[in-house]
Protein backbone atom coordinates (compact mmCIF):
# COMPACT_ATOMS: atom_id res chain seq x y z
CA UNK A 1 0.00 0.00 0.00
CA UNK A 2 1.43 3.38 -0.99
CA UNK A 3 1.99 5.80 1.82
CA UNK A 4 0.09 9.07 1.74
CA UNK A 5 2.24 12.07 0.91
CA UNK A 6 2.04 14.93 3.36
CA UNK A 7 1.02 18.32 2.04
CA UNK A 8 3.52 21.12 1.69
CA UNK A 9 1.79 22.90 4.58
CA UNK A 10 2.14 19.85 6.84
CA UNK A 11 5.82 19.52 5.96
CA UNK A 12 6.41 23.21 6.62
CA UNK A 13 4.64 23.02 10.00
CA UNK A 14 6.81 20.05 10.94
CA UNK A 15 9.99 21.88 9.91
CA UNK A 16 9.00 24.89 12.04
CA UNK A 17 8.24 22.64 15.03
CA UNK A 18 11.56 20.80 14.67
CA UNK A 19 13.65 23.97 14.31
CA UNK A 20 15.68 24.89 17.38
CA UNK A 21 14.57 28.52 17.11
CA UNK A 22 11.37 29.73 18.74
CA UNK A 23 8.43 30.72 16.60
CA UNK A 24 8.99 34.26 17.84
CA UNK A 25 12.56 34.17 16.48
CA UNK A 26 11.41 32.69 13.17
CA UNK A 27 8.78 35.42 12.97
CA UNK A 28 11.41 38.10 13.55
CA UNK A 29 13.84 36.62 11.02
CA UNK A 30 11.22 36.26 8.28
CA UNK A 31 9.14 39.36 8.91
CA UNK A 32 6.00 37.22 9.17
CA UNK A 33 3.75 38.54 11.97
CA UNK A 34 3.53 36.19 14.97
CA UNK A 35 -0.26 36.04 14.74
CA UNK A 36 -0.14 34.95 11.10
CA UNK A 37 2.47 32.30 11.87
CA UNK A 38 0.42 31.06 14.84
CA UNK A 39 -2.76 30.79 12.74
CA UNK A 40 -0.83 28.82 10.12
CA UNK A 41 0.63 26.48 12.75
CA UNK A 42 -2.87 25.78 14.12
CA UNK A 43 -4.35 25.28 10.62
CA UNK A 44 -6.54 28.36 11.06
CA UNK A 45 -5.06 30.31 8.15
CA UNK A 46 -2.77 30.04 5.21
CA UNK A 47 0.37 31.83 4.09
CA UNK A 48 1.15 33.81 0.99
CA UNK A 49 3.69 32.36 -1.41
CA UNK A 50 6.04 35.17 -0.37
CA UNK A 51 5.76 34.09 3.27
CA UNK A 52 6.37 30.46 2.33
CA UNK A 53 9.49 31.54 0.41
CA UNK A 54 10.75 33.44 3.47
CA UNK A 55 10.17 30.46 5.75
CA UNK A 56 11.86 28.02 3.39
CA UNK A 57 14.90 30.26 3.15
CA UNK A 58 15.02 30.85 6.91
CA UNK A 59 14.69 27.13 7.68
CA UNK A 60 17.12 26.05 4.96
CA UNK A 61 14.59 23.79 3.25
CA UNK A 62 14.56 22.39 -0.27
CA UNK A 63 12.28 20.40 -2.52
CA UNK A 64 12.86 16.98 -4.00
CA UNK A 65 10.60 14.67 -5.97
CA UNK A 66 11.23 11.54 -3.89
CA UNK A 67 10.61 13.15 -0.51
CA UNK A 68 14.26 13.01 0.51
CA UNK A 69 15.74 16.26 1.73
CA UNK A 70 18.31 17.58 -0.74
CA UNK A 71 21.81 18.12 0.59
CA UNK A 72 22.86 21.68 1.27
CA UNK A 73 25.39 23.13 -1.13
CA UNK A 74 28.64 24.18 0.50
LUMVEX-220506 format. One record per residue: y, z, x negated of N, C-alpha, C, O in turn; residue in three letters. Coordinates in steps of 0.2 Angstrom, whole numbers. Example, Ala and Ser with C-alpha at 12.3 -4.5 7.8 and 13.67 -1.06 7.14 Angstrom:
<pts>
     nv     nw     nu    cav    caw    cau     cv     cw     cu     ov     ow     ou  residu
    -28     39    -66    -22     39    -62    -16     39    -66    -17     42    -71     ALA
    -11     35    -64     -5     36    -68      0     39    -64      6     40    -67     SER
</pts>
This chain:
<pts>
     nv     nw     nu    cav    caw    cau     cv     cw     cu     ov     ow     ou  residu
     -6      0     -4      0      0      0      6      0     -4      7      4     -9     UNK
     11     -4     -3     17     -5     -7     21      1     -6     22      3      0     UNK
     25      3    -11     29      9    -10     36      7     -7     38      1     -9     UNK
     39     11     -3     45      9      0     51      9     -6     51     14     -9     UNK
     55      4     -6     60      5    -11     66      9     -8     68      8     -2     UNK
     69     13    -12     75     17    -10     81     13    -10     82      8    -14     UNK
     85     14     -6     92     10     -5     96     12    -11     95     17    -15     UNK
    101      7    -12    106      8    -18    109     15    -17    110     19    -21     UNK
    111     17    -10    115     23     -9    110     29    -11    113     34    -14     UNK
    104     29     -9     99     34    -11     99     35    -18     99     41    -21     UNK
     98     29    -22     98     30    -29    104     33    -32    104     36    -37     UNK
    110     31    -29    116     33    -32    117     41    -31    119     44    -35     UNK
    115     43    -25    115     50    -23    111     54    -28    113     59    -30     UNK
    105     51    -29    100     55    -34    103     55    -41    103     60    -44     UNK
    106     50    -43    109     50    -50    115     55    -50    116     58    -56     UNK
    119     55    -45    124     60    -45    122     67    -45    124     71    -49     UNK
    116     69    -41    113     75    -41    110     77    -48    110     83    -50     UNK
    107     72    -51    104     73    -58    109     74    -64    107     76    -69     UNK
    115     71    -63    120     72    -68    122     79    -70    122     83    -65     UNK
    123     80    -76    124     87    -78    132     89    -76    133     95    -76     UNK
    136     84    -75    143     86    -73    143     88    -66    139     86    -62     UNK
    148     92    -64    149     94    -57    151     88    -53    154     83    -56     UNK
    151     88    -46    154     83    -42    161     83    -43    164     78    -42     UNK
    164     89    -44    171     89    -45    173     85    -51    178     81    -51     UNK
    169     86    -57    171     82    -63    170     75    -62    174     71    -64     UNK
    165     73    -58    163     66    -57    169     63    -53    172     57    -54     UNK
    171     67    -48    177     65    -44    183     64    -48    187     59    -47     UNK
    185     68    -53    191     68    -57    190     62    -62    195     58    -63     UNK
    184     61    -64    183     55    -69    183     48    -66    185     43    -69     UNK
    181     48    -60    181     41    -56    187     40    -52    189     34    -50     UNK
    191     45    -50    197     45    -46    195     44    -38    199     43    -34     UNK
    189     46    -37    186     46    -30    188     53    -27    185     58    -30     UNK
    191     53    -22    193     60    -19    186     64    -17    181     61    -15     UNK
    187     70    -19    181     75    -18    178     74    -11    172     74    -10     UNK
    182     74     -6    180     74      1    176     67      3    171     68      6     UNK
    178     62      0    175     56      1    168     56     -3    163     54      0     UNK
    168     59     -9    161     59    -12    157     64     -9    151     63     -8     UNK
    159     69     -6    155     74     -2    152     71      4    147     72      6     UNK
    156     67      8    154     64     14    148     59     12    143     58     15     UNK
    149     55      6    144     51      4    138     54      2    132     52      4     UNK
    138     60     -1    132     64     -3    129     67      3    123     68      2     UNK
    132     68      8    129     71     14    128     65     20    126     67     25     UNK
    128     59     17    126     53     22    131     53     28    129     51     33     UNK
    137     55     27    142     55     33    147     50     32    151     49     36     UNK
    147     46     26    152     41     25    149     36     20    145     38     16     UNK
    152     31     19    150     26     14    155     26      8    160     30      8     UNK
    154     21      4    159     20     -2    161     13     -2    157      9     -1     UNK
    167     12     -5    169      5     -6    165      2    -12    163      6    -16     UNK
    165     -4    -13    162     -7    -18    165     -5    -25    162     -4    -30     UNK
    172     -4    -24    176     -2    -30    174      5    -32    173      7    -38     UNK
    173     10    -27    170     16    -29    163     16    -32    162     20    -36     UNK
    159     12    -29    152     12    -32    153      9    -39    149     12    -43     UNK
    157      4    -41    158      2    -47    160      8    -52    157      8    -58     UNK
    165     12    -50    167     17    -54    162     22    -55    161     25    -61     UNK
    158     24    -50    152     29    -51    147     26    -56    145     30    -60     UNK
    145     20    -55    140     17    -59    142     17    -67    138     19    -71     UNK
    149     16    -68    151     16    -74    151     23    -77    149     24    -83     UNK
    154     28    -73    154     35    -75    147     37    -77    147     41    -81     UNK
    142     36    -73    136     38    -73    131     34    -78    126     37    -80     UNK
    134     29    -81    130     25    -86    124     21    -83    119     21    -86     UNK
    125     19    -76    119     16    -73    119      9    -74    124      6    -76     UNK
    113      6    -72    112     -1    -73    107     -3    -67    104      1    -64     UNK
    106    -10    -67    102    -13    -61     96    -17    -65     98    -20    -69     UNK
     90    -16    -62     85    -20    -64     81    -22    -58     81    -18    -53     UNK
     77    -27    -59     73    -30    -53     67    -26    -52     65    -25    -46     UNK
     64    -23    -57     58    -19    -56     58    -12    -55     53     -8    -55     UNK
     65    -10    -54     66     -3    -53     66      2    -59     67      8    -59     UNK
     65     -1    -65     65      3    -71     72      3    -74     76     -3    -73     UNK
     74      8    -76     81      9    -79     82      5    -85     78      6    -90     UNK
     87      0    -85     88     -4    -92     90      1    -97     94      6    -96     UNK
     88     -1   -103     91      3   -109     98      2   -110    101     -4   -109     UNK
    101      7   -113    108      6   -114    109      2   -121    106      3   -126     UNK
    114     -2   -121    116     -6   -127    119     -1   -132    124      2   -130     UNK
    118     -2   -138    121      2   -143    127     -1   -146    131      2   -150     UNK
</pts>
